[in-house]
Amino acid sequence: MIDSKQLRKYALGVLLLLGITAQAQVYTGIDMLERYGFEELQGKRVGLVTNPSGVDRNLRSTIDVLFEAPGVDLVALYGPEHGVRGDAYAGDHVASGKDPKTGLPVYSLYGSTRKPTPQMLKGVDVMVYDIQDVGTRSYTFISTLGLVMRACAEQDIEVMVLDRPNPLGGLKVEGSYVEPGFHSFVSEFRIPYVYGLTVGELASLINEEGLNCGVDGKEPPLKCRLTVIPMRGWERWMLYRDTGLPWILPSPNIPSMESAIGYPSAGIAGEFGYLSIGVGYTIPFQTFAAPWIDADKLKERLDSYHLPGVAFRTIHYKPISGSAPDLQHGVQFFYTDYEAAEITLTQFYVMQALQELYPSRNPYKTLKKTRMLDIVCGTDYVRREFGKRLKVEDIRSRWMQDVDAFKKLSENYYLYR
């Protein structure tokens, strides 16, 4: 018997095969706020943390929507990594200044100041957050949210999160908690690497469970006055492609929903610098390649593992930007059964296969700086144990040890079923 979830996914697949696009059924937080006349913001002075992914269903920027909303006084903008209008590349300093379209002050939260200062918050009654999350702990926007929540708690300013879909869905949880000593801007909270919550749900969990302890994880937790404007129509089983919403890239290297799924699948391996993971090419976070790889042998070795839910094809390409102009040979990966796949382990299986094929290419032996790798993983255990012989079996149980406990905890904060 086919359950209702399977039936809906099947029906959508039939429509796509017929060239028919189903009407969007999911309304995001900004859509719902707009639909009900911005009731929660009436008469308030509003600050807004956003970037180009903050748009309503008609692709109007949340900046412009709130700036023009009757009874809403938008007074300041706050720019995370890449800036409020998306004009800063990955890792680039985000400058403060004025928004050219609205004339509003823009305060940088990605540079020397990552937590809003009291001066930046002066005159703000409520801080609104509207950014498309990618569902992976090392993505810096949720860290910005945490620091904004801390700063607003200190000044008794309300925080309002406009909810958006988790592109990885609401059921996928993988990776261990961040361990003491490994908290950072890319691992701020004691949560799994893939956490299966919308950003609104995550904000509530962080707020209520006392997880907002600053980027070093050592400050006393602070609880802010938090409001979440929920979506309508989103269900936990949905990936982004199931929402009917257009994908607006939240950062330059996440141009598609496939890249969002690829990010936790390849990003850790990318920290070594010995593989091209598609960044600088047209399919970022969707490949594993290098000039020295025999693509057919790599695919054959990976196929021999019979990994559930993942398939590989050979690929050859030249990056169109970045520092690796040579022809790359390797594999592109696809999830044929997303629910069955352990997406964060894909990259470790690739590294295992490469070690078996090319024993002299152990990336841990040439790794000079280990801190970034460790804080992305949230632990040094992966480096210490996996680095010995590059076998996934040496880390899998430890990597997945917190999944069940976090799933149980998360259910207390579900806004959607």
ABEGO torsion letter per residue (X at the ends): XBBAAAAAAAAAAAAAAAGBBBBBABBBAAAAAAAAGGAAABGBBBBBBBBAABBBAAGBBAAAAAAABBGBBBABBBBBBGEAAGABBBGBBBBBEBBAAAGBBBBBABEABABBBAAAABGBABBBBBBBBAGBAABAAAAAAAAAAAAAAAAGBBBBBBBBBBAAEAABBBEBBBBBGABBAABABBBBABAGBBAAAAAAAAAAAGABAEAAGABBBBBBBBBBBBBBGBBAABBAAAAGBBBBBABAABABAAAAAAAAAAAAAAAAGABBAGBGBABBGABBBBAABBAAAAAAAAAAAGBBGBBBBBBBBBBABEABABBBBEBBBBBABAAABBAAAAAAAAAAAAAAABAAABAAAABABAAAAAAAAGBAAAAAAAAAAGBAAAAAAAAAAAAAAAAAAAAAABABX
